[in-house]
Amino acid sequence: MYKQQVLKILFDVGERGMSAALLSKHVYNLNCTFFFQPDVDEIRRWVWSYLQRNARSRRPLIERTGRHGYYRLSKRGVTFVRQQQMSLYDASPEDENAGEAPKQEVDTSPGLFD
């Protein structure tokens, strides 16, 4: 649910990592809108459990730092996030023209007052 946001925030923070409390505040702020405010406690529980589950797995994307309650991306996690970002920006030659406005052809027919 919030996995991509957590990984992106930890990628931006870098080697020093971030506390779980501050990370959950960032995720909460990313999901707040004028018309919808998610439950703070739900986000905090989700982020905390995601960090703990992932830090304990065999091939973790996230690892603990030396400080209590601080987490950062592992080497594998950094590679994973970079691959995801590159896949977003990779475009085939057909897709490059998709974002451009269609070219208008010049009208060479005689006008009304010519």
Biopython code that builds the backbone (N, CA, C, O; Angstrom):
import numpy as np
from Bio.PDB.StructureBuilder import StructureBuilder

atoms = [
    (1, "MET", "N", (0.825, -1.181, 0.000)),
    (1, "MET", "CA", (0.000, 0.000, 0.000)),
    (1, "MET", "C", (0.875, 1.253, 0.000)),
    (1, "MET", "O", (0.782, 2.079, -0.907)),
    (2, "TYR", "N", (1.709, 1.387, 1.000)),
    (2, "TYR", "CA", (2.598, 2.542, 1.089)),
    (2, "TYR", "C", (4.037, 2.172, 0.773)),
    (2, "TYR", "O", (4.951, 2.972, 0.978)),
    (3, "LYS", "N", (4.237, 0.961, 0.273)),
    (3, "LYS", "CA", (5.578, 0.421, 0.072)),
    (3, "LYS", "C", (6.442, 1.315, -0.816)),
    (3, "LYS", "O", (7.583, 1.619, -0.469)),
    (4, "GLN", "N", (5.899, 1.735, -1.965)),
    (4, "GLN", "CA", (6.683, 2.547, -2.897)),
    (4, "GLN", "C", (7.089, 3.876, -2.274)),
    (4, "GLN", "O", (8.190, 4.369, -2.515)),
    (5, "GLN", "N", (6.201, 4.452, -1.475)),
    (5, "GLN", "CA", (6.512, 5.721, -0.823)),
    (5, "GLN", "C", (7.631, 5.552, 0.205)),
    (5, "GLN", "O", (8.528, 6.390, 0.296)),
    (6, "VAL", "N", (7.574, 4.478, 0.969)),
    (6, "VAL", "CA", (8.616, 4.219, 1.965)),
    (6, "VAL", "C", (9.963, 4.039, 1.280)),
    (6, "VAL", "O", (10.962, 4.618, 1.708)),
    (7, "LEU", "N", (9.995, 3.244, 0.226)),
    (7, "LEU", "CA", (11.253, 3.001, -0.487)),
    (7, "LEU", "C", (11.798, 4.281, -1.107)),
    (7, "LEU", "O", (13.005, 4.519, -1.063)),
    (8, "LYS", "N", (10.936, 5.105, -1.680)),
    (8, "LYS", "CA", (11.371, 6.365, -2.300)),
    (8, "LYS", "C", (11.933, 7.320, -1.253)),
    (8, "LYS", "O", (12.960, 7.956, -1.488)),
    (9, "ILE", "N", (11.275, 7.428, -0.105)),
    (9, "ILE", "CA", (11.753, 8.321, 0.957)),
    (9, "ILE", "C", (13.112, 7.849, 1.461)),
    (9, "ILE", "O", (14.025, 8.658, 1.621)),
    (10, "LEU", "N", (13.256, 6.551, 1.711)),
    (10, "LEU", "CA", (14.538, 6.029, 2.188)),
    (10, "LEU", "C", (15.628, 6.170, 1.134)),
    (10, "LEU", "O", (16.795, 6.365, 1.474)),
    (11, "PHE", "N", (15.265, 6.074, -0.127)),
    (11, "PHE", "CA", (16.243, 6.282, -1.202)),
    (11, "PHE", "C", (16.734, 7.725, -1.191)),
    (11, "PHE", "O", (17.929, 7.981, -1.341)),
    (12, "ASP", "N", (15.806, 8.667, -1.013)),
    (12, "ASP", "CA", (16.174, 10.084, -0.992)),
    (12, "ASP", "C", (17.018, 10.448, 0.226)),
    (12, "ASP", "O", (17.879, 11.323, 0.139)),
    (13, "VAL", "N", (16.783, 9.792, 1.356)),
    (13, "VAL", "CA", (17.508, 10.088, 2.585)),
    (13, "VAL", "C", (18.953, 9.609, 2.475)),
    (13, "VAL", "O", (19.871, 10.306, 2.906)),
    (14, "GLY", "N", (19.157, 8.445, 1.911)),
    (14, "GLY", "CA", (20.506, 7.936, 1.695)),
    (14, "GLY", "C", (21.030, 7.087, 2.835)),
    (14, "GLY", "O", (20.262, 6.435, 3.543)),
    (15, "GLU", "N", (22.342, 7.099, 3.008)),
    (15, "GLU", "CA", (23.046, 6.219, 3.940)),
    (15, "GLU", "C", (22.704, 6.464, 5.399)),
    (15, "GLU", "O", (22.703, 5.523, 6.193)),
    (16, "ARG", "N", (22.415, 7.692, 5.769)),
    (16, "ARG", "CA", (22.206, 7.990, 7.188)),
    (16, "ARG", "C", (20.911, 7.399, 7.725)),
    (16, "ARG", "O", (20.786, 7.189, 8.932)),
    (17, "GLY", "N", (19.957, 7.129, 6.863)),
    (17, "GLY", "CA", (18.707, 6.520, 7.283)),
    (17, "GLY", "C", (17.749, 7.511, 7.909)),
    (17, "GLY", "O", (17.994, 8.717, 7.930)),
    (18, "MET", "N", (16.651, 6.973, 8.419)),
    (18, "MET", "CA", (15.605, 7.805, 9.006)),
    (18, "MET", "C", (14.894, 7.010, 10.094)),
    (18, "MET", "O", (14.799, 5.785, 10.017)),
    (19, "SER", "N", (14.398, 7.710, 11.102)),
    (19, "SER", "CA", (13.672, 7.026, 12.163)),
    (19, "SER", "C", (12.315, 6.572, 11.643)),
    (19, "SER", "O", (11.752, 7.165, 10.721)),
    (20, "ALA", "N", (11.806, 5.517, 12.249)),
    (20, "ALA", "CA", (10.511, 4.980, 11.833)),
    (20, "ALA", "C", (9.403, 5.994, 12.074)),
    (20, "ALA", "O", (8.466, 6.077, 11.280)),
    (21, "ALA", "N", (9.490, 6.764, 13.150)),
    (21, "ALA", "CA", (8.461, 7.768, 13.450)),
    (21, "ALA", "C", (8.445, 8.867, 12.397)),
    (21, "ALA", "O", (7.378, 9.264, 11.928)),
    (22, "LEU", "N", (9.606, 9.353, 12.029)),
    (22, "LEU", "CA", (9.677, 10.405, 11.021)),
    (22, "LEU", "C", (9.259, 9.885, 9.650)),
    (22, "LEU", "O", (8.622, 10.598, 8.874)),
    (23, "LEU", "N", (9.618, 8.658, 9.362)),
    (23, "LEU", "CA", (9.227, 8.039, 8.104)),
    (23, "LEU", "C", (7.707, 7.912, 8.001)),
    (23, "LEU", "O", (7.133, 8.170, 6.943)),
    (24, "SER", "N", (7.062, 7.519, 9.085)),
    (24, "SER", "CA", (5.606, 7.405, 9.056)),
    (24, "SER", "C", (4.949, 8.768, 8.901)),
    (24, "SER", "O", (3.893, 8.866, 8.276)),
    (25, "LYS", "N", (5.543, 9.824, 9.453)),
    (25, "LYS", "CA", (5.012, 11.184, 9.263)),
    (25, "LYS", "C", (5.114, 11.606, 7.800)),
    (25, "LYS", "O", (4.195, 12.225, 7.264)),
    (26, "HIS", "N", (6.215, 11.274, 7.165)),
    (26, "HIS", "CA", (6.377, 11.597, 5.745)),
    (26, "HIS", "C", (5.340, 10.871, 4.890)),
    (26, "HIS", "O", (4.750, 11.464, 3.987)),
    (27, "VAL", "N", (5.122, 9.594, 5.175)),
    (27, "VAL", "CA", (4.133, 8.820, 4.418)),
    (27, "VAL", "C", (2.743, 9.398, 4.642)),
    (27, "VAL", "O", (1.954, 9.499, 3.703)),
    (28, "TYR", "N", (2.438, 9.778, 5.877)),
    (28, "TYR", "CA", (1.145, 10.394, 6.172)),
    (28, "TYR", "C", (0.962, 11.679, 5.370)),
    (28, "TYR", "O", (-0.091, 11.894, 4.771)),
    (29, "ASN", "N", (1.976, 12.523, 5.359)),
    (29, "ASN", "CA", (1.888, 13.792, 4.626)),
    (29, "ASN", "C", (1.741, 13.592, 3.123)),
    (29, "ASN", "O", (1.073, 14.382, 2.455)),
    (30, "LEU", "N", (2.356, 12.546, 2.589)),
    (30, "LEU", "CA", (2.218, 12.263, 1.162)),
    (30, "LEU", "C", (0.798, 11.853, 0.794)),
    (30, "LEU", "O", (0.371, 12.044, -0.345)),
    (31, "ASN", "N", (0.069, 11.292, 1.748)),
    (31, "ASN", "CA", (-1.265, 10.775, 1.462)),
    (31, "ASN", "C", (-2.393, 11.698, 1.899)),
    (31, "ASN", "O", (-3.562, 11.399, 1.660)),
    (32, "CYS", "N", (-2.061, 12.808, 2.532)),
    (32, "CYS", "CA", (-3.090, 13.771, 2.937)),
    (32, "CYS", "C", (-3.491, 14.630, 1.752)),
    (32, "CYS", "O", (-2.646, 15.106, 0.993)),
    (33, "THR", "N", (-4.776, 14.817, 1.608)),
    (33, "THR", "CA", (-5.298, 15.729, 0.599)),
    (33, "THR", "C", (-6.281, 16.658, 1.281)),
    (33, "THR", "O", (-6.551, 16.527, 2.475)),
    (34, "PHE", "N", (-6.806, 17.583, 0.528)),
    (34, "PHE", "CA", (-7.774, 18.524, 1.063)),
    (34, "PHE", "C", (-9.055, 17.810, 1.486)),
    (34, "PHE", "O", (-9.704, 18.217, 2.450)),
    (35, "PHE", "N", (-9.415, 16.761, 0.779)),
    (35, "PHE", "CA", (-10.667, 16.070, 1.028)),
    (35, "PHE", "C", (-10.519, 14.768, 1.815)),
    (35, "PHE", "O", (-11.516, 14.215, 2.280)),
    (36, "PHE", "N", (-9.298, 14.276, 1.967)),
    (36, "PHE", "CA", (-9.094, 12.994, 2.646)),
    (36, "PHE", "C", (-7.866, 13.057, 3.530)),
    (36, "PHE", "O", (-6.796, 13.489, 3.100)),
    (37, "GLN", "N", (-8.030, 12.622, 4.768)),
    (37, "GLN", "CA", (-6.903, 12.508, 5.685)),
    (37, "GLN", "C", (-6.903, 11.093, 6.253)),
    (37, "GLN", "O", (-7.827, 10.704, 6.966)),
    (38, "PRO", "N", (-5.868, 10.329, 5.935)),
    (38, "PRO", "CA", (-5.825, 8.947, 6.422)),
    (38, "PRO", "C", (-5.592, 8.905, 7.934)),
    (38, "PRO", "O", (-5.213, 9.903, 8.546)),
    (39, "ASP", "N", (-5.820, 7.758, 8.505)),
    (39, "ASP", "CA", (-5.629, 7.564, 9.938)),
    (39, "ASP", "C", (-4.137, 7.501, 10.252)),
    (39, "ASP", "O", (-3.413, 6.674, 9.697)),
    (40, "VAL", "N", (-3.686, 8.372, 11.137)),
    (40, "VAL", "CA", (-2.267, 8.454, 11.485)),
    (40, "VAL", "C", (-1.787, 7.147, 12.120)),
    (40, "VAL", "O", (-0.714, 6.645, 11.787)),
    (41, "ASP", "N", (-2.584, 6.608, 13.028)),
    (41, "ASP", "CA", (-2.181, 5.379, 13.716)),
    (41, "ASP", "C", (-2.092, 4.192, 12.770)),
    (41, "ASP", "O", (-1.219, 3.337, 12.923)),
    (42, "GLU", "N", (-2.985, 4.135, 11.800)),
    (42, "GLU", "CA", (-2.940, 3.050, 10.821)),
    (42, "GLU", "C", (-1.650, 3.115, 10.001)),
    (42, "GLU", "O", (-1.001, 2.094, 9.772)),
    (43, "ILE", "N", (-1.291, 4.299, 9.571)),
    (43, "ILE", "CA", (-0.052, 4.465, 8.785)),
    (43, "ILE", "C", (1.154, 4.143, 9.646)),
    (43, "ILE", "O", (2.076, 3.466, 9.192)),
    (44, "ARG", "N", (1.158, 4.618, 10.881)),
    (44, "ARG", "CA", (2.285, 4.346, 11.778)),
    (44, "ARG", "C", (2.461, 2.846, 11.999)),
    (44, "ARG", "O", (3.584, 2.344, 11.950)),
    (45, "ARG", "N", (1.359, 2.121, 12.242)),
    (45, "ARG", "CA", (1.433, 0.666, 12.440)),
    (45, "ARG", "C", (1.918, -0.032, 11.179)),
    (45, "ARG", "O", (2.741, -0.945, 11.250)),
    (46, "TRP", "N", (1.405, 0.397, 10.011)),
    (46, "TRP", "CA", (1.792, -0.242, 8.760)),
    (46, "TRP", "C", (3.279, -0.041, 8.489)),
    (46, "TRP", "O", (3.981, -0.996, 8.155)),
    (47, "VAL", "N", (3.766, 1.197, 8.629)),
    (47, "VAL", "CA", (5.178, 1.488, 8.359)),
    (47, "VAL", "C", (6.064, 0.719, 9.331)),
    (47, "VAL", "O", (7.067, 0.130, 8.927)),
    (48, "TRP", "N", (5.702, 0.723, 10.603)),
    (48, "TRP", "CA", (6.513, 0.024, 11.603)),
    (48, "TRP", "C", (6.584, -1.479, 11.307)),
    (48, "TRP", "O", (7.660, -2.075, 11.351)),
    (49, "SER", "N", (5.439, -2.082, 11.007)),
    (49, "SER", "CA", (5.453, -3.525, 10.722)),
    (49, "SER", "C", (6.189, -3.822, 9.423)),
    (49, "SER", "O", (6.894, -4.827, 9.331)),
    (50, "TYR", "N", (6.036, -2.962, 8.415)),
    (50, "TYR", "CA", (6.749, -3.169, 7.146)),
    (50, "TYR", "C", (8.261, -3.098, 7.361)),
    (50, "TYR", "O", (9.002, -3.922, 6.824)),
    (51, "LEU", "N", (8.718, -2.127, 8.138)),
    (51, "LEU", "CA", (10.149, -2.000, 8.394)),
    (51, "LEU", "C", (10.685, -3.216, 9.134)),
    (51, "LEU", "O", (11.734, -3.753, 8.776)),
    (52, "GLN", "N", (9.981, -3.644, 10.145)),
    (52, "GLN", "CA", (10.458, -4.793, 10.914)),
    (52, "GLN", "C", (10.434, -6.085, 10.098)),
    (52, "GLN", "O", (11.382, -6.869, 10.138)),
    (53, "ARG", "N", (9.342, -6.300, 9.356)),
    (53, "ARG", "CA", (9.255, -7.504, 8.516)),
    (53, "ARG", "C", (10.370, -7.535, 7.491)),
    (53, "ARG", "O", (11.014, -8.565, 7.292)),
    (54, "ASN", "N", (10.594, -6.412, 6.847)),
    (54, "ASN", "CA", (11.570, -6.375, 5.776)),
    (54, "ASN", "C", (12.996, -6.454, 6.305)),
    (54, "ASN", "O", (13.847, -7.078, 5.671)),
    (55, "ALA", "N", (13.273, -5.845, 7.437)),
    (55, "ALA", "CA", (14.629, -5.877, 7.992)),
    (55, "ALA", "C", (15.014, -7.269, 8.458)),
    (55, "ALA", "O", (16.201, -7.580, 8.558)),
    (56, "ARG", "N", (14.031, -8.114, 8.744)),
    (56, "ARG", "CA", (14.303, -9.466, 9.226)),
    (56, "ARG", "C", (14.319, -10.515, 8.125)),
    (56, "ARG", "O", (14.658, -11.669, 8.388)),
    (57, "SER", "N", (13.965, -10.150, 6.907)),
    (57, "SER", "CA", (13.899, -11.146, 5.836)),
    (57, "SER", "C", (15.304, -11.579, 5.411)),
    (57, "SER", "O", (16.301, -10.966, 5.796)),
    (58, "ARG", "N", (15.363, -12.641, 4.614)),
    (58, "ARG", "CA", (16.655, -13.172, 4.179)),
    (58, "ARG", "C", (17.396, -12.220, 3.253)),
    (58, "ARG", "O", (18.610, -12.046, 3.365)),
    (59, "ARG", "N", (16.653, -11.605, 2.337)),
    (59, "ARG", "CA", (17.263, -10.657, 1.390)),
    (59, "ARG", "C", (16.542, -9.318, 1.539)),
    (59, "ARG", "O", (15.694, -8.980, 0.714)),
    (60, "PRO", "N", (16.869, -8.560, 2.574)),
    (60, "PRO", "CA", (16.095, -7.364, 2.881)),
    (60, "PRO", "C", (16.386, -6.201, 1.930)),
    (60, "PRO", "O", (17.510, -6.018, 1.463)),
    (61, "LEU", "N", (15.341, -5.425, 1.663)),
    (61, "LEU", "CA", (15.501, -4.161, 0.955)),
    (61, "LEU", "C", (15.878, -3.064, 1.937)),
    (61, "LEU", "O", (16.518, -2.078, 1.571)),
    (62, "ILE", "N", (15.474, -3.249, 3.186)),
    (62, "ILE", "CA", (15.691, -2.250, 4.228)),
    (62, "ILE", "C", (16.505, -2.893, 5.342)),
    (62, "ILE", "O", (16.310, -4.062, 5.674)),
    (63, "GLU", "N", (17.419, -2.115, 5.916)),
    (63, "GLU", "CA", (18.226, -2.625, 7.014)),
    (63, "GLU", "C", (18.270, -1.603, 8.143)),
    (63, "GLU", "O", (18.023, -0.415, 7.939)),
    (64, "ARG", "N", (18.586, -2.089, 9.325)),
    (64, "ARG", "CA", (18.730, -1.199, 10.473)),
    (64, "ARG", "C", (20.073, -0.489, 10.405)),
    (64, "ARG", "O", (21.061, -1.028, 9.906)),
    (65, "THR", "N", (20.081, 0.742, 10.921)),
    (65, "THR", "CA", (21.358, 1.447, 11.068)),
    (65, "THR", "C", (21.866, 1.158, 12.477)),
    (65, "THR", "O", (21.276, 0.344, 13.188)),
    (66, "GLY", "N", (22.920, 1.793, 12.881)),
    (66, "GLY", "CA", (23.446, 1.599, 14.230)),
    (66, "GLY", "C", (22.584, 2.248, 15.302)),
    (66, "GLY", "O", (22.668, 1.870, 16.470)),
    (67, "ARG", "N", (21.765, 3.210, 14.928)),
    (67, "ARG", "CA", (20.917, 3.912, 15.900)),
    (67, "ARG", "C", (19.606, 3.174, 16.106)),
    (67, "ARG", "O", (19.084, 2.542, 15.187)),
    (68, "HIS", "N", (19.089, 3.257, 17.300)),
    (68, "HIS", "CA", (17.840, 2.582, 17.648)),
    (68, "HIS", "C", (16.660, 3.196, 16.892)),
    (68, "HIS", "O", (16.432, 4.404, 16.965)),
    (69, "GLY", "N", (15.910, 2.360, 16.167)),
    (69, "GLY", "CA", (14.719, 2.825, 15.467)),
    (69, "GLY", "C", (14.981, 3.481, 14.129)),
    (69, "GLY", "O", (14.053, 4.012, 13.520)),
    (70, "TYR", "N", (16.213, 3.463, 13.651)),
    (70, "TYR", "CA", (16.559, 4.072, 12.365)),
    (70, "TYR", "C", (16.761, 2.991, 11.317)),
    (70, "TYR", "O", (17.333, 1.936, 11.591)),
    (71, "TYR", "N", (16.284, 3.272, 10.117)),
    (71, "TYR", "CA", (16.363, 2.322, 9.013)),
    (71, "TYR", "C", (16.866, 3.024, 7.760)),
    (71, "TYR", "O", (16.717, 4.236, 7.608)),
    (72, "ARG", "N", (17.462, 2.247, 6.870)),
    (72, "ARG", "CA", (17.925, 2.743, 5.573)),
    (72, "ARG", "C", (17.783, 1.632, 4.549)),
    (72, "ARG", "O", (17.536, 0.477, 4.895)),
    (73, "LEU", "N", (17.941, 1.995, 3.293)),
    (73, "LEU", "CA", (17.905, 0.990, 2.239)),
    (73, "LEU", "C", (19.207, 0.202, 2.239)),
    (73, "LEU", "O", (20.286, 0.767, 2.419)),
    (74, "SER", "N", (19.098, -1.091, 2.039)),
    (74, "SER", "CA", (20.290, -1.915, 1.888)),
    (74, "SER", "C", (20.832, -1.727, 0.470)),
    (74, "SER", "O", (20.206, -1.055, -0.350)),
    (75, "LYS", "N", (21.966, -2.305, 0.186)),
    (75, "LYS", "CA", (22.535, -2.223, -1.178)),
    (75, "LYS", "C", (21.550, -2.801, -2.196)),
    (75, "LYS", "O", (21.378, -2.258, -3.287)),
    (76, "ARG", "N", (20.916, -3.896, -1.827)),
    (76, "ARG", "CA", (19.918, -4.508, -2.709)),
    (76, "ARG", "C", (18.723, -3.586, -2.892)),
    (76, "ARG", "O", (18.163, -3.501, -3.985)),
    (77, "GLY", "N", (18.328, -2.895, -1.826)),
    (77, "GLY", "CA", (17.206, -1.964, -1.904)),
    (77, "GLY", "C", (17.499, -0.777, -2.797)),
    (77, "GLY", "O", (16.630, -0.338, -3.550)),
    (78, "VAL", "N", (18.713, -0.250, -2.722)),
    (78, "VAL", "CA", (19.101, 0.874, -3.573)),
    (78, "VAL", "C", (19.046, 0.459, -5.038)),
    (78, "VAL", "O", (18.552, 1.206, -5.882)),
    (79, "THR", "N", (19.552, -0.729, -5.335)),
    (79, "THR", "CA", (19.519, -1.236, -6.706)),
    (79, "THR", "C", (18.082, -1.415, -7.180)),
    (79, "THR", "O", (17.760, -1.071, -8.318)),
    (80, "PHE", "N", (17.220, -1.946, -6.325)),
    (80, "PHE", "CA", (15.818, -2.168, -6.658)),
    (80, "PHE", "C", (15.106, -0.848, -6.981)),
    (80, "PHE", "O", (14.388, -0.758, -7.977)),
    (81, "VAL", "N", (15.301, 0.163, -6.150)),
    (81, "VAL", "CA", (14.641, 1.458, -6.370)),
    (81, "VAL", "C", (15.172, 2.122, -7.636)),
    (81, "VAL", "O", (14.401, 2.714, -8.391)),
    (82, "ARG", "N", (16.468, 2.032, -7.875)),
    (82, "ARG", "CA", (17.027, 2.607, -9.110)),
    (82, "ARG", "C", (16.442, 1.940, -10.344)),
    (82, "ARG", "O", (16.124, 2.613, -11.324)),
    (83, "GLN", "N", (16.299, 0.621, -10.303)),
    (83, "GLN", "CA", (15.714, -0.089, -11.442)),
    (83, "GLN", "C", (14.276, 0.339, -11.674)),
    (83, "GLN", "O", (13.844, 0.483, -12.818)),
    (84, "GLN", "N", (13.534, 0.542, -10.596)),
    (84, "GLN", "CA", (12.158, 0.996, -10.742)),
    (84, "GLN", "C", (12.089, 2.387, -11.350)),
    (84, "GLN", "O", (11.258, 2.653, -12.219)),
    (85, "GLN", "N", (12.966, 3.276, -10.889)),
    (85, "GLN", "CA", (12.969, 4.633, -11.424)),
    (85, "GLN", "C", (13.385, 4.643, -12.885)),
    (85, "GLN", "O", (12.822, 5.392, -13.682)),
    (86, "MET", "N", (14.357, 3.828, -13.244)),
    (86, "MET", "CA", (14.800, 3.780, -14.634)),
    (86, "MET", "C", (13.710, 3.204, -15.529)),
    (86, "MET", "O", (13.562, 3.632, -16.674)),
    (87, "SER", "N", (12.954, 2.248, -15.028)),
    (87, "SER", "CA", (11.890, 1.673, -15.845)),
    (87, "SER", "C", (10.784, 2.693, -16.093)),
    (87, "SER", "O", (10.086, 2.611, -17.103)),
    (88, "LEU", "N", (10.618, 3.640, -15.196)),
    (88, "LEU", "CA", (9.626, 4.695, -15.411)),
    (88, "LEU", "C", (10.058, 5.652, -16.513)),
    (88, "LEU", "O", (9.231, 6.168, -17.264)),
    (89, "TYR", "N", (11.370, 5.882, -16.599)),
    (89, "TYR", "CA", (11.875, 6.860, -17.565)),
    (89, "TYR", "C", (12.272, 6.255, -18.901)),
    (89, "TYR", "O", (12.457, 6.981, -19.878)),
    (90, "ASP", "N", (12.406, 4.925, -18.959)),
    (90, "ASP", "CA", (12.720, 4.279, -20.229)),
    (90, "ASP", "C", (11.487, 4.341, -21.121)),
    (90, "ASP", "O", (10.380, 3.998, -20.704)),
    (91, "ALA", "N", (11.697, 4.780, -22.338)),
    (91, "ALA", "CA", (10.576, 4.856, -23.274)),
    (91, "ALA", "C", (11.045, 4.333, -24.623)),
    (91, "ALA", "O", (12.176, 4.582, -25.042)),
    (92, "SER", "N", (10.176, 3.617, -25.285)),
    (92, "SER", "CA", (10.503, 3.140, -26.614)),
    (92, "SER", "C", (10.347, 4.307, -27.589)),
    (92, "SER", "O", (9.697, 5.296, -27.251)),
    (93, "PRO", "N", (10.932, 4.217, -28.801)),
    (93, "PRO", "CA", (10.812, 5.319, -29.757)),
    (93, "PRO", "C", (9.368, 5.669, -30.088)),
    (93, "PRO", "O", (9.071, 6.826, -30.386)),
    (94, "GLU", "N", (8.474, 4.702, -30.042)),
    (94, "GLU", "CA", (7.065, 4.991, -30.326)),
    (94, "GLU", "C", (6.466, 5.867, -29.235)),
    (94, "GLU", "O", (5.639, 6.737, -29.510)),
    (95, "ASP", "N", (6.891, 5.631, -27.985)),
    (95, "ASP", "CA", (6.349, 6.380, -26.860)),
    (95, "ASP", "C", (6.874, 7.806, -26.798)),
    (95, "ASP", "O", (6.228, 8.668, -26.203)),
    (96, "GLU", "N", (8.035, 8.078, -27.401)),
    (96, "GLU", "CA", (8.599, 9.418, -27.346)),
    (96, "GLU", "C", (7.693, 10.430, -28.031)),
    (96, "GLU", "O", (7.581, 11.567, -27.574)),
    (97, "ASN", "N", (7.055, 10.036, -29.107)),
    (97, "ASN", "CA", (6.177, 10.953, -29.833)),
    (97, "ASN", "C", (4.783, 11.018, -29.225)),
    (97, "ASN", "O", (3.980, 11.874, -29.597)),
    (98, "ALA", "N", (4.494, 10.119, -28.297)),
    (98, "ALA", "CA", (3.137, 10.069, -27.731)),
    (98, "ALA", "C", (2.833, 11.302, -26.895)),
    (98, "ALA", "O", (1.682, 11.736, -26.852)),
    (99, "GLY", "N", (3.824, 11.879, -26.229)),
    (99, "GLY", "CA", (3.593, 13.032, -25.378)),
    (99, "GLY", "C", (3.536, 14.349, -26.127)),
    (99, "GLY", "O", (3.078, 15.353, -25.581)),
    (100, "GLU", "N", (3.992, 14.359, -27.366)),
    (100, "GLU", "CA", (4.016, 15.595, -28.145)),
    (100, "GLU", "C", (2.650, 15.860, -28.761)),
    (100, "GLU", "O", (1.859, 14.947, -28.998)),
    (101, "ALA", "N", (2.403, 17.131, -29.009)),
    (101, "ALA", "CA", (1.159, 17.491, -29.684)),
    (101, "ALA", "C", (1.263, 17.065, -31.146)),
    (101, "ALA", "O", (2.346, 17.118, -31.727)),
    (102, "PRO", "N", (0.168, 16.650, -31.736)),
    (102, "PRO", "CA", (0.226, 16.245, -33.146)),
    (102, "PRO", "C", (0.598, 17.443, -34.025)),
    (102, "PRO", "O", (0.151, 18.567, -33.800)),
    (103, "LYS", "N", (1.422, 17.166, -35.023)),
    (103, "LYS", "CA", (1.858, 18.241, -35.917)),
    (103, "LYS", "C", (0.709, 18.618, -36.841)),
    (103, "LYS", "O", (0.037, 17.765, -37.422)),
    (104, "GLN", "N", (0.512, 19.913, -36.953)),
    (104, "GLN", "CA", (-0.566, 20.393, -37.820)),
    (104, "GLN", "C", (-0.029, 20.575, -39.231)),
    (104, "GLN", "O", (1.064, 21.100, -39.436)),
    (105, "GLU", "N", (-0.814, 20.133, -40.186)),
    (105, "GLU", "CA", (-0.415, 20.285, -41.579)),
    (105, "GLU", "C", (-0.781, 21.690, -42.046)),
    (105, "GLU", "O", (-1.791, 22.253, -41.625)),
    (106, "VAL", "N", (0.045, 22.240, -42.912)),
    (106, "VAL", "CA", (-0.204, 23.573, -43.447)),
    (106, "VAL", "C", (-1.265, 23.480, -44.535)),
    (106, "VAL", "O", (-1.165, 22.654, -45.443)),
    (107, "ASP", "N", (-2.267, 24.319, -44.439)),
    (107, "ASP", "CA", (-3.355, 24.333, -45.409)),
    (107, "ASP", "C", (-2.924, 25.175, -46.607)),
    (107, "ASP", "O", (-2.759, 26.390, -46.496)),
    (108, "THR", "N", (-2.742, 24.514, -47.759)),
    (108, "THR", "CA", (-2.299, 25.222, -48.970)),
    (108, "THR", "C", (-3.442, 25.469, -49.943)),
    (108, "THR", "O", (-3.215, 25.932, -51.061)),
    (109, "SER", "N", (-4.664, 25.167, -49.529)),
    (109, "SER", "CA", (-5.801, 25.385, -50.440)),
    (109, "SER", "C", (-6.068, 26.888, -50.532)),
    (109, "SER", "O", (-5.771, 27.634, -49.599)),
    (110, "PRO", "N", (-6.622, 27.325, -51.649)),
    (110, "PRO", "CA", (-6.882, 28.762, -51.800)),
    (110, "PRO", "C", (-7.926, 29.239, -50.794)),
    (110, "PRO", "O", (-8.896, 28.541, -50.500)),
    (111, "GLY", "N", (-7.700, 30.447, -50.274)),
    (111, "GLY", "CA", (-8.587, 31.011, -49.266)),
    (111, "GLY", "C", (-9.774, 31.703, -49.931)),
    (111, "GLY", "O", (-9.833, 31.787, -51.157)),
    (112, "LEU", "N", (-10.685, 32.181, -49.160)),
    (112, "LEU", "CA", (-11.897, 32.833, -49.622)),
    (112, "LEU", "C", (-11.582, 34.140, -50.336)),
    (112, "LEU", "O", (-12.267, 34.481, -51.301)),
    (113, "PHE", "N", (-10.586, 34.873, -49.904)),
    (113, "PHE", "CA", (-10.293, 36.182, -50.467)),
    (113, "PHE", "C", (-9.053, 36.178, -51.332)),
    (113, "PHE", "O", (-8.531, 37.254, -51.626)),
    (114, "ASP", "N", (-8.557, 35.047, -51.750)),
    (114, "ASP", "CA", (-7.357, 34.997, -52.605)),
    (114, "ASP", "C", (-7.690, 35.229, -54.044)),
    (114, "ASP", "O", (-6.800, 35.220, -54.894)),
]
sb = StructureBuilder()
sb.init_structure("model")
sb.init_model(0)
sb.init_chain("A")
sb.init_seg("    ")
for serial, (resi, resn, name, xyz) in enumerate(atoms, 1):
    if name == "N":
        sb.init_residue(resn, " ", resi, " ")
    sb.init_atom(name, np.array(xyz, "f"), 0.0, 1.0, " ", f" {name:<3s}", serial, name[0])
structure = sb.get_structure()
